[in-house]
Amino acid sequence: MANIQANIKNIRKTRKQHVCNKRQITALRSKAKTVRTTKKVTDLSLAYKQADAACAKGKIHKNKANRLKSRLAKTVNQKAPTTNK
């Protein structure tokens, strides 16, 4: 444990930031999971919004946000497989 008061404050601050970051990342992942299961466009737009917000705040990298959005859009746009006999 730190002895200096400023370091103790930094530890408290870091713990609060960690909780906030974790909450936002968890919400993004759960929204992505609902998009994959429901395949609704409305859920997709909400996932886009959360990914952009996390990217803007520096929680995730810009490329990761774009990759996530691309993959979610691909799953929503997939059509049901047809059987040709």
N, CA, C and O atoms as CSV, one atom per row, in Angstrom:
chain,resi,resn,atom,element,x,y,z
A,1,MET,N,N,0.845,-1.182,0.000
A,1,MET,CA,C,0.000,0.000,0.000
A,1,MET,C,C,0.882,1.234,0.000
A,1,MET,O,O,1.935,1.263,0.637
A,2,ALA,N,N,0.442,2.244,-0.718
A,2,ALA,CA,C,1.216,3.467,-0.844
A,2,ALA,C,C,1.188,4.257,0.463
A,2,ALA,O,O,0.198,4.238,1.195
A,3,ASN,N,N,2.290,4.949,0.739
A,3,ASN,CA,C,2.381,5.780,1.935
A,3,ASN,C,C,2.085,7.246,1.637
A,3,ASN,O,O,1.668,7.989,2.525
A,4,ILE,N,N,2.296,7.654,0.419
A,4,ILE,CA,C,2.121,9.051,0.040
A,4,ILE,C,C,0.645,9.299,-0.262
A,4,ILE,O,O,-0.015,8.485,-0.909
A,5,GLN,N,N,0.141,10.430,0.213
A,5,GLN,CA,C,-1.279,10.740,0.091
A,5,GLN,C,C,-1.718,10.830,-1.375
A,5,GLN,O,O,-2.811,10.383,-1.723
A,6,ALA,N,N,-0.881,11.398,-2.220
A,6,ALA,CA,C,-1.237,11.524,-3.636
A,6,ALA,C,C,-1.352,10.154,-4.295
A,6,ALA,O,O,-2.213,9.944,-5.150
A,7,ASN,N,N,-0.496,9.233,-3.904
A,7,ASN,CA,C,-0.563,7.887,-4.475
A,7,ASN,C,C,-1.811,7.144,-4.008
A,7,ASN,O,O,-2.408,6.383,-4.769
A,8,ILE,N,N,-2.199,7.366,-2.763
A,8,ILE,CA,C,-3.422,6.754,-2.246
A,8,ILE,C,C,-4.627,7.270,-3.024
A,8,ILE,O,O,-5.531,6.506,-3.362
A,9,LYS,N,N,-4.633,8.568,-3.304
A,9,LYS,CA,C,-5.715,9.159,-4.084
A,9,LYS,C,C,-5.729,8.584,-5.500
A,9,LYS,O,O,-6.796,8.297,-6.042
A,10,ASN,N,N,-4.556,8.417,-6.096
A,10,ASN,CA,C,-4.489,7.852,-7.442
A,10,ASN,C,C,-5.027,6.428,-7.476
A,10,ASN,O,O,-5.672,6.035,-8.448
A,11,ILE,N,N,-4.774,5.659,-6.439
A,11,ILE,CA,C,-5.285,4.289,-6.374
A,11,ILE,C,C,-6.808,4.301,-6.308
A,11,ILE,O,O,-7.466,3.520,-6.995
A,12,ARG,N,N,-7.372,5.189,-5.479
A,12,ARG,CA,C,-8.828,5.297,-5.396
A,12,ARG,C,C,-9.421,5.699,-6.737
A,12,ARG,O,O,-10.427,5.142,-7.176
A,13,LYS,N,N,-8.790,6.670,-7.379
A,13,LYS,CA,C,-9.280,7.163,-8.663
A,13,LYS,C,C,-9.219,6.071,-9.728
A,13,LYS,O,O,-10.143,5.927,-10.528
A,14,THR,N,N,-8.135,5.306,-9.737
A,14,THR,CA,C,-7.968,4.239,-10.714
A,14,THR,C,C,-9.024,3.158,-10.534
A,14,THR,O,O,-9.534,2.620,-11.517
A,15,ARG,N,N,-9.356,2.835,-9.286
A,15,ARG,CA,C,-10.391,1.831,-9.034
A,15,ARG,C,C,-11.750,2.287,-9.551
A,15,ARG,O,O,-12.497,1.496,-10.126
A,16,LYS,N,N,-12.069,3.565,-9.346
A,16,LYS,CA,C,-13.343,4.097,-9.842
A,16,LYS,C,C,-13.380,4.071,-11.365
A,16,LYS,O,O,-14.397,3.708,-11.956
A,17,GLN,N,N,-12.279,4.453,-12.000
A,17,GLN,CA,C,-12.222,4.440,-13.459
A,17,GLN,C,C,-12.347,3.024,-13.993
A,17,GLN,O,O,-12.995,2.801,-15.016
A,18,HIS,N,N,-11.732,2.064,-13.310
A,18,HIS,CA,C,-11.782,0.679,-13.744
A,18,HIS,C,C,-13.219,0.161,-13.730
A,18,HIS,O,O,-13.643,-0.539,-14.650
A,19,VAL,N,N,-13.959,0.507,-12.687
A,19,VAL,CA,C,-15.355,0.073,-12.588
A,19,VAL,C,C,-16.181,0.686,-13.714
A,19,VAL,O,O,-17.002,0.005,-14.328
A,20,CYS,N,N,-15.966,1.966,-13.985
A,20,CYS,CA,C,-16.715,2.649,-15.038
A,20,CYS,C,C,-16.385,2.071,-16.410
A,20,CYS,O,O,-17.277,1.843,-17.227
A,21,ASN,N,N,-15.099,1.837,-16.657
A,21,ASN,CA,C,-14.685,1.263,-17.939
A,21,ASN,C,C,-15.268,-0.130,-18.123
A,21,ASN,O,O,-15.763,-0.472,-19.197
A,22,LYS,N,N,-15.204,-0.925,-17.069
A,22,LYS,CA,C,-15.698,-2.293,-17.131
A,22,LYS,C,C,-17.196,-2.315,-17.423
A,22,LYS,O,O,-17.673,-3.147,-18.195
A,23,ARG,N,N,-17.932,-1.397,-16.802
A,23,ARG,CA,C,-19.376,-1.328,-16.999
A,23,ARG,C,C,-19.707,-1.026,-18.457
A,23,ARG,O,O,-20.609,-1.636,-19.030
A,24,GLN,N,N,-18.975,-0.084,-19.057
A,24,GLN,CA,C,-19.262,0.304,-20.425
A,24,GLN,C,C,-18.893,-0.810,-21.409
A,24,GLN,O,O,-19.629,-1.060,-22.364
A,25,ILE,N,N,-17.775,-1.471,-21.186
A,25,ILE,CA,C,-17.360,-2.562,-22.065
A,25,ILE,C,C,-18.331,-3.736,-21.955
A,25,ILE,O,O,-18.668,-4.359,-22.963
A,26,THR,N,N,-18.781,-4.041,-20.740
A,26,THR,CA,C,-19.730,-5.132,-20.540
A,26,THR,C,C,-21.052,-4.834,-21.230
A,26,THR,O,O,-21.659,-5.722,-21.830
A,27,ALA,N,N,-21.495,-3.588,-21.147
A,27,ALA,CA,C,-22.749,-3.209,-21.812
A,27,ALA,C,C,-22.611,-3.350,-23.323
A,27,ALA,O,O,-23.542,-3.793,-23.994
A,28,LEU,N,N,-21.458,-2.976,-23.856
A,28,LEU,CA,C,-21.226,-3.098,-25.292
A,28,LEU,C,C,-21.246,-4.558,-25.727
A,28,LEU,O,O,-21.847,-4.895,-26.748
A,29,ARG,N,N,-20.597,-5.417,-24.965
A,29,ARG,CA,C,-20.555,-6.838,-25.318
A,29,ARG,C,C,-21.933,-7.481,-25.227
A,29,ARG,O,O,-22.298,-8.294,-26.077
A,30,SER,N,N,-22.694,-7.123,-24.208
A,30,SER,CA,C,-24.025,-7.711,-24.080
A,30,SER,C,C,-24.948,-7.220,-25.190
A,30,SER,O,O,-25.785,-7.979,-25.678
A,31,LYS,N,N,-24.805,-5.963,-25.591
A,31,LYS,CA,C,-25.612,-5.451,-26.697
A,31,LYS,C,C,-25.241,-6.169,-27.998
A,31,LYS,O,O,-26.116,-6.480,-28.807
A,32,ALA,N,N,-23.957,-6.431,-28.199
A,32,ALA,CA,C,-23.517,-7.160,-29.387
A,32,ALA,C,C,-24.085,-8.576,-29.383
A,32,ALA,O,O,-24.449,-9.110,-30.430
A,33,LYS,N,N,-24.157,-9.172,-28.209
A,33,LYS,CA,C,-24.709,-10.524,-28.115
A,33,LYS,C,C,-26.195,-10.536,-28.452
A,33,LYS,O,O,-26.674,-11.457,-29.115
A,34,THR,N,N,-26.929,-9.519,-27.999
A,34,THR,CA,C,-28.351,-9.468,-28.329
A,34,THR,C,C,-28.561,-9.245,-29.822
A,34,THR,O,O,-29.518,-9.760,-30.398
A,35,VAL,N,N,-27.666,-8.476,-30.454
A,35,VAL,CA,C,-27.770,-8.271,-31.901
A,35,VAL,C,C,-27.558,-9.592,-32.627
A,35,VAL,O,O,-28.268,-9.897,-33.585
A,36,ARG,N,N,-26.583,-10.376,-32.173
A,36,ARG,CA,C,-26.313,-11.656,-32.819
A,36,ARG,C,C,-27.482,-12.625,-32.668
A,36,ARG,O,O,-27.739,-13.425,-33.568
A,37,THR,N,N,-28.189,-12.565,-31.548
A,37,THR,CA,C,-29.283,-13.511,-31.335
A,37,THR,C,C,-30.578,-13.051,-31.990
A,37,THR,O,O,-31.289,-13.861,-32.586
A,38,THR,N,N,-30.898,-11.752,-31.887
A,38,THR,CA,C,-32.171,-11.276,-32.424
A,38,THR,C,C,-32.082,-10.882,-33.892
A,38,THR,O,O,-33.053,-11.026,-34.635
A,39,LYS,N,N,-30.936,-10.391,-34.307
A,39,LYS,CA,C,-30.693,-9.930,-35.691
A,39,LYS,C,C,-31.689,-8.845,-36.098
A,39,LYS,O,O,-32.230,-8.869,-37.204
A,40,LYS,N,N,-31.926,-7.888,-35.188
A,40,LYS,CA,C,-32.814,-6.764,-35.475
A,40,LYS,C,C,-31.986,-5.519,-35.775
A,40,LYS,O,O,-30.916,-5.312,-35.203
A,41,VAL,N,N,-32.497,-4.706,-36.671
A,41,VAL,CA,C,-31.800,-3.487,-37.075
A,41,VAL,C,C,-31.814,-2.456,-35.944
A,41,VAL,O,O,-30.865,-1.687,-35.793
A,42,THR,N,N,-32.880,-2.440,-35.156
A,42,THR,CA,C,-32.946,-1.471,-34.051
A,42,THR,C,C,-31.867,-1.762,-33.009
A,42,THR,O,O,-31.237,-0.843,-32.488
A,43,ASP,N,N,-31.659,-3.041,-32.710
A,43,ASP,CA,C,-30.589,-3.410,-31.788
A,43,ASP,C,C,-29.230,-3.081,-32.385
A,43,ASP,O,O,-28.304,-2.701,-31.670
A,44,LEU,N,N,-29.118,-3.229,-33.689
A,44,LEU,CA,C,-27.860,-2.921,-34.363
A,44,LEU,C,C,-27.509,-1.448,-34.232
A,44,LEU,O,O,-26.352,-1.099,-33.997
A,45,SER,N,N,-28.501,-0.588,-34.382
A,45,SER,CA,C,-28.222,0.842,-34.269
A,45,SER,C,C,-27.807,1.223,-32.849
A,45,SER,O,O,-26.959,2.096,-32.661
A,46,LEU,N,N,-28.399,0.573,-31.855
A,46,LEU,CA,C,-27.991,0.828,-30.476
A,46,LEU,C,C,-26.571,0.328,-30.208
A,46,LEU,O,O,-25.815,0.962,-29.472
A,47,ALA,N,N,-26.214,-0.805,-30.804
A,47,ALA,CA,C,-24.860,-1.324,-30.652
A,47,ALA,C,C,-23.850,-0.389,-31.326
A,47,ALA,O,O,-22.761,-0.164,-30.798
A,48,TYR,N,N,-24.214,0.152,-32.489
A,48,TYR,CA,C,-23.358,1.135,-33.162
A,48,TYR,C,C,-23.118,2.335,-32.258
A,48,TYR,O,O,-21.995,2.822,-32.127
A,49,LYS,N,N,-24.197,2.801,-31.637
A,49,LYS,CA,C,-24.099,3.967,-30.769
A,49,LYS,C,C,-23.173,3.697,-29.582
A,49,LYS,O,O,-22.350,4.540,-29.226
A,50,GLN,N,N,-23.311,2.521,-28.973
A,50,GLN,CA,C,-22.456,2.178,-27.838
A,50,GLN,C,C,-21.010,2.004,-28.267
A,50,GLN,O,O,-20.101,2.410,-27.543
A,51,ALA,N,N,-20.779,1.411,-29.426
A,51,ALA,CA,C,-19.413,1.225,-29.909
A,51,ALA,C,C,-18.754,2.571,-30.200
A,51,ALA,O,O,-17.585,2.776,-29.875
A,52,ASP,N,N,-19.499,3.481,-30.809
A,52,ASP,CA,C,-18.951,4.805,-31.090
A,52,ASP,C,C,-18.658,5.579,-29.808
A,52,ASP,O,O,-17.659,6.293,-29.726
A,53,ALA,N,N,-19.526,5.439,-28.811
A,53,ALA,CA,C,-19.312,6.132,-27.542
A,53,ALA,C,C,-18.084,5.584,-26.827
A,53,ALA,O,O,-17.289,6.350,-26.281
A,54,ALA,N,N,-17.924,4.270,-26.827
A,54,ALA,CA,C,-16.761,3.667,-26.187
A,54,ALA,C,C,-15.479,4.057,-26.905
A,54,ALA,O,O,-14.441,4.252,-26.272
A,55,CYS,N,N,-15.551,4.169,-28.212
A,55,CYS,CA,C,-14.391,4.586,-29.003
A,55,CYS,C,C,-14.049,6.042,-28.727
A,55,CYS,O,O,-12.876,6.386,-28.588
A,56,ALA,N,N,-15.055,6.895,-28.646
A,56,ALA,CA,C,-14.821,8.317,-28.412
A,56,ALA,C,C,-14.212,8.570,-27.039
A,56,ALA,O,O,-13.405,9.484,-26.873
A,57,LYS,N,N,-14.598,7.762,-26.054
A,57,LYS,CA,C,-14.075,7.940,-24.701
A,57,LYS,C,C,-12.754,7.216,-24.483
A,57,LYS,O,O,-12.155,7.324,-23.413
A,58,GLY,N,N,-12.299,6.479,-25.491
A,58,GLY,CA,C,-11.007,5.808,-25.391
A,58,GLY,C,C,-11.064,4.469,-24.684
A,58,GLY,O,O,-10.029,3.952,-24.263
A,59,LYS,N,N,-12.238,3.901,-24.546
A,59,LYS,CA,C,-12.365,2.598,-23.889
A,59,LYS,C,C,-11.893,1.477,-24.813
A,59,LYS,O,O,-11.267,0.515,-24.368
A,60,ILE,N,N,-12.203,1.614,-26.114
A,60,ILE,CA,C,-11.742,0.652,-27.106
A,60,ILE,C,C,-11.105,1.416,-28.263
A,60,ILE,O,O,-11.349,2.610,-28.442
A,61,HIS,N,N,-10.296,0.720,-29.035
A,61,HIS,CA,C,-9.618,1.336,-30.174
A,61,HIS,C,C,-10.603,1.541,-31.320
A,61,HIS,O,O,-11.613,0.844,-31.421
A,62,LYS,N,N,-10.298,2.494,-32.170
A,62,LYS,CA,C,-11.173,2.820,-33.295
A,62,LYS,C,C,-11.333,1.635,-34.236
A,62,LYS,O,O,-12.433,1.370,-34.723
A,63,ASN,N,N,-10.243,0.922,-34.493
A,63,ASN,CA,C,-10.323,-0.230,-35.386
A,63,ASN,C,C,-11.185,-1.339,-34.801
A,63,ASN,O,O,-11.900,-2.026,-35.531
A,64,LYS,N,N,-11.119,-1.516,-33.476
A,64,LYS,CA,C,-11.941,-2.541,-32.841
A,64,LYS,C,C,-13.412,-2.189,-32.951
A,64,LYS,O,O,-14.242,-3.065,-33.193
A,65,ALA,N,N,-13.744,-0.921,-32.775
A,65,ALA,CA,C,-15.132,-0.495,-32.904
A,65,ALA,C,C,-15.631,-0.727,-34.327
A,65,ALA,O,O,-16.741,-1.222,-34.524
A,66,ASN,N,N,-14.819,-0.373,-35.314
A,66,ASN,CA,C,-15.210,-0.567,-36.704
A,66,ASN,C,C,-15.352,-2.050,-37.043
A,66,ASN,O,O,-16.269,-2.439,-37.766
A,67,ARG,N,N,-14.450,-2.873,-36.524
A,67,ARG,CA,C,-14.508,-4.309,-36.779
A,67,ARG,C,C,-15.767,-4.907,-36.161
A,67,ARG,O,O,-16.434,-5.736,-36.780
A,68,LEU,N,N,-16.089,-4.490,-34.948
A,68,LEU,CA,C,-17.291,-4.974,-34.276
A,68,LEU,C,C,-18.541,-4.586,-35.053
A,68,LEU,O,O,-19.429,-5.413,-35.258
A,69,LYS,N,N,-18.612,-3.333,-35.486
A,69,LYS,CA,C,-19.779,-2.870,-36.237
A,69,LYS,C,C,-19.912,-3.614,-37.554
A,69,LYS,O,O,-21.021,-3.957,-37.964
A,70,SER,N,N,-18.795,-3.868,-38.218
A,70,SER,CA,C,-18.826,-4.577,-39.484
A,70,SER,C,C,-19.329,-6.005,-39.306
A,70,SER,O,O,-20.152,-6.481,-40.089
A,71,ARG,N,N,-18.842,-6.672,-38.294
A,71,ARG,CA,C,-19.250,-8.056,-38.065
A,71,ARG,C,C,-20.717,-8.150,-37.658
A,71,ARG,O,O,-21.422,-9.072,-38.068
A,72,LEU,N,N,-21.176,-7.190,-36.849
A,72,LEU,CA,C,-22.579,-7.204,-36.462
A,72,LEU,C,C,-23.483,-6.944,-37.665
A,72,LEU,O,O,-24.530,-7.574,-37.813
A,73,ALA,N,N,-23.069,-6.010,-38.521
A,73,ALA,CA,C,-23.861,-5.720,-39.720
A,73,ALA,C,C,-23.914,-6.940,-40.633
A,73,ALA,O,O,-24.939,-7.218,-41.255
A,74,LYS,N,N,-22.804,-7.658,-40.705
A,74,LYS,CA,C,-22.761,-8.855,-41.542
A,74,LYS,C,C,-23.722,-9.915,-41.022
A,74,LYS,O,O,-24.385,-10.584,-41.815
A,75,THR,N,N,-23.810,-10.082,-39.706
A,75,THR,CA,C,-24.723,-11.092,-39.156
A,75,THR,C,C,-26.182,-10.686,-39.332
A,75,THR,O,O,-27.041,-11.540,-39.554
A,76,VAL,N,N,-26.464,-9.394,-39.235
A,76,VAL,CA,C,-27.845,-8.942,-39.410
A,76,VAL,C,C,-28.267,-9.084,-40.868
A,76,VAL,O,O,-29.416,-9.430,-41.145
A,77,ASN,N,N,-27.366,-8.826,-41.792
A,77,ASN,CA,C,-27.694,-8.866,-43.212
A,77,ASN,C,C,-27.708,-10.270,-43.796
A,77,ASN,O,O,-28.151,-10.461,-44.928
A,78,GLN,N,N,-27.231,-11.251,-43.044
A,78,GLN,CA,C,-27.248,-12.621,-43.552
A,78,GLN,C,C,-28.679,-13.092,-43.713
A,78,GLN,O,O,-29.535,-12.849,-42.862
A,79,LYS,N,N,-28.915,-13.764,-44.808
A,79,LYS,CA,C,-30.239,-14.307,-45.035
A,79,LYS,C,C,-30.269,-15.760,-44.569
A,79,LYS,O,O,-29.237,-16.422,-44.460
A,80,ALA,N,N,-31.456,-16.222,-44.304
A,80,ALA,CA,C,-31.612,-17.614,-43.884
A,80,ALA,C,C,-31.198,-18.521,-45.028
A,80,ALA,O,O,-31.507,-18.237,-46.185
A,81,PRO,N,N,-30.509,-19.601,-44.723
A,81,PRO,CA,C,-30.077,-20.510,-45.804
A,81,PRO,C,C,-31.265,-21.203,-46.435
A,81,PRO,O,O,-32.193,-21.640,-45.754
A,82,THR,N,N,-31.214,-21.291,-47.740
A,82,THR,CA,C,-32.300,-21.953,-48.463
A,82,THR,C,C,-31.804,-23.320,-48.916
A,82,THR,O,O,-30.621,-23.502,-49.204
A,83,THR,N,N,-32.705,-24.255,-48.973
A,83,THR,CA,C,-32.351,-25.595,-49.418
A,83,THR,C,C,-32.867,-25.801,-50.835
A,83,THR,O,O,-34.056,-25.635,-51.104
A,84,ASN,N,N,-31.987,-26.152,-51.710
A,84,ASN,CA,C,-32.349,-26.419,-53.109
A,84,ASN,C,C,-32.229,-27.908,-53.370
A,84,ASN,O,O,-31.139,-28.477,-53.318
A,85,LYS,N,N,-33.349,-28.523,-53.648
A,85,LYS,CA,C,-33.321,-29.959,-53.942
A,85,LYS,C,C,-33.894,-30.236,-55.290
A,85,LYS,O,O,-33.953,-31.392,-55.710
